[in-house]
Amino acid sequence: AQSVTQPDIHITVSEGASLELRCNYSYGATPYLFWYVQSPGQGLQLLLKYFSGDTLVQGIKGFEAEFKRSQSSFNLRKPSVHWSDAAEYFCAVGDSNYQLIWGAGTKLIIKP
Amino acid sequence: GAVVSQHPSWVICKSGTSVKIECRSLDFQATTMFWYRQFPKQSLMLMATSNEGSKATYEQGVEKDKFLINHASLTLSTLTVTSAHPEDSSFYICSARTDLRGFNTEAFFGQGTRLTVV
């Protein structure tokens, strides 16, 4: 079955600390992988995507993610978080036509 | 990035009535739009894929007669929840996919519509 697992429902980090949000997937074909951020009152915004090539992908707002095929993972990282990063983060897997399967999301809380 | 406008952002309706939600791509054409439903603390569930000028493709378990989708132009798709019931209360999100190819393809999302059926 195709699925996306984000094992952490919420994560709390201090401002300035590093961040890693976990994402594991199960997908029958070559996966196209995405990370989106959802802020209250705003639509989902694409942070980054992986289609092929370099497995370390750089995104907007200083985020990066690494595709590890052997672990079926696509974890999102940021070296130093800012208070404005507080939001809900969604990992998704699908095809290049954006037929996506979504994880349940991880809520990021920033401690001052 | 491109803008997708979804309207209304929230709506309260009485049980048995119908509600229409609009999704517009403001600065690009979108042959394909997607409609999602999001339950609290859960992931987005794809309801249907809407293609301009043709019938929508519904995901398994989604009642096409209850959730009517119309994609009459390259910039507008509508979702009508017919004979709404309290269990239809949810957050509905649309996204519009650009008509580019390959890696440059991207889907942009509306702000979502909070539907409450009383």
Interface residues (C-beta under 8 A of the other chain):
Chain A: V4 I9 Y36 G41 Q42 G43 L44 Q45 L46 F51 F90 S96 N97 Y98 Q99 L100 I101 W102 G103 A104 G105
Chain B: G1 V4 Q6 S9 T32 F34 K41 Q42 S43 L44 M45 L46 T49 I93 S95 R97 G102 F103 T105 E106 A107 F108 F109 G110 Q111 G112
